[in-house]
Amino acid sequence: MIRLIVPYVHAGGTDKRSRLLARALADELGEPIEVENLTGAVAGHTAIANAAPDGNTLGMITGEIGMMHWHAGVTDLTWRDYTPLAVPFVEAAAVIVRADAPWETLASFLATVRARPLTGSGSPDFGVWKFALDGLLARCGIDRRQLHWLATVSGEEGIERMLEGKADVAPVPMVEAPELIVSGRIRPLATMAETRHPLFPAVPTVREAIGLDWSVAHWRGLVAPAGLSAARRAQLIAALERVRASESFTSACARAGYSLGWRLGETFGEYMEEDDTLFGRLITNTA
């Protein structure tokens, strides 16, 4: 039995992707995989790092591993505390507001936050979605103190806080609440992806909306604790290669609107290192 630790809430975006991957990987390995939600980015990432590196405990970590340790007092964990296996999922943030909000465009939203403070929500204080909007404001020459932040444990919770009127904006992926977009309860103003999302082709990119190159990709990747044996690592990566080639897995992701951006083994490790350097520069220079 393999234990797969997910450091986020049950039925949240990371959890749904983790369970989809776990089913496919279990089929390829011929070993059962049990998903365990250990909610709290720091607590969950710590539990994965501290587990025995015997191949019986895996974890679905996120790009927040390259952000958390740059914030004093949060954690000392870095990407080096894990054995990288594969990144299947890469998603972009979007600027999402309530349907009754006064902004029809990203430009009008930015004009407002330039003039008066607004509240965002959708991640912890050290999370990627806060960084995504913070960074956009900074690139537009807007004082980041204009964005107050209501911390949550998930993007979905951030959307809930926005719908309750406790936040003005949730800079989270559109696929975290597609039914709310389709039903017209929330309105995405722009996506922080390099191209438009296939499920939401009417939503412009930031570049299309305001002429600024700004994209923030957030990955979710499968790891083991540092020190995993070469033989077990090779076995797991080979099985993940087969998952990547699986039409059923790819089709299931497409139906759910999940964007894939596979990186395996050392390529994943290099990706984490690059992210860590990038976020360190941005966070320490602009915090």
Rosetta blueprint (number, residue, H / E / L):
1 M L
2 I E
3 R E
4 L E
5 I E
6 V E
7 P L
8 Y L
9 V L
10 H L
11 A L
12 G L
13 G H
14 T H
15 D H
16 K H
17 R H
18 S H
19 R H
20 L H
21 L H
22 A H
23 R H
24 A H
25 L H
26 A H
27 D H
28 E H
29 L H
30 G L
31 E L
32 P L
33 I E
34 E E
35 V E
36 E E
37 N E
38 L L
39 T L
40 G L
41 A H
42 V H
43 A H
44 G H
45 H H
46 T H
47 A H
48 I H
49 A H
50 N H
51 A L
52 A L
53 P L
54 D L
55 G L
56 N L
57 T E
58 L E
59 G E
60 M E
61 I E
62 T E
63 G H
64 E H
65 I H
66 G H
67 M L
68 M H
69 H H
70 W H
71 H L
72 A L
73 G L
74 V L
75 T L
76 D L
77 L L
78 T L
79 W H
80 R H
81 D H
82 Y E
83 T E
84 P E
85 L E
86 A E
87 V E
88 P E
89 F E
90 V E
91 E E
92 A E
93 A L
94 A E
95 V E
96 I E
97 V E
98 R E
99 A L
100 D L
101 A L
102 P L
103 W L
104 E L
105 T L
106 L H
107 A H
108 S H
109 F H
110 L H
111 A H
112 T H
113 V H
114 R H
115 A H
116 R L
117 P L
118 L E
119 T E
120 G E
121 S E
122 G L
123 S L
124 P L
125 D L
126 F L
127 G L
128 V H
129 W H
130 K H
131 F H
132 A H
133 L H
134 D H
135 G H
136 L H
137 L H
138 A H
139 R H
140 C L
141 G L
142 I L
143 D L
144 R H
145 R H
146 Q H
147 L E
148 H E
149 W E
150 L E
151 A L
152 T L
153 V L
154 S L
155 G H
156 E H
157 E H
158 G H
159 I H
160 E H
161 R H
162 M H
163 L H
164 E L
165 G L
166 K L
167 A L
168 D L
169 V E
170 A E
171 P L
172 V L
173 P L
174 M H
175 V H
176 E H
177 A L
178 P H
179 E H
180 L H
181 I H
182 V H
183 S L
184 G L
185 R L
186 I E
187 R E
188 P E
189 L E
190 A E
191 T E
192 M L
193 A L
194 E L
195 T L
196 R L
197 H E
198 P L
199 L L
200 F E
201 P L
202 A L
203 V L
204 P L
205 T E
206 V H
207 R H
208 E H
209 A H
210 I H
211 G L
212 L L
213 D L
214 W L
215 S L
216 V L
217 A E
218 H E
219 W E
220 R E
221 G E
222 L E
223 V E
224 A E
225 P E
226 A L
227 G L
228 L L
229 S L
230 A H
231 A H
232 R H
233 R H
234 A H
235 Q H
236 L H
237 I H
238 A H
239 A H
240 L H
241 E H
242 R H
243 V H
244 R H
245 A H
246 S L
247 E H
248 S H
249 F H
250 T H
251 S H
252 A H
253 C H
254 A H
255 R H
256 A H
257 G L
258 Y L
259 S L
260 L E
261 G E
262 W E
263 R E
264 L E
265 G L
266 E H
267 T H
268 F H
269 G H
270 E H
271 Y H
272 M H
273 E H
274 E H
275 D H
276 D H
277 T H
278 L H
279 F H
280 G H
281 R H
282 L H
283 I H
284 T H
285 N H
286 T H
287 A L
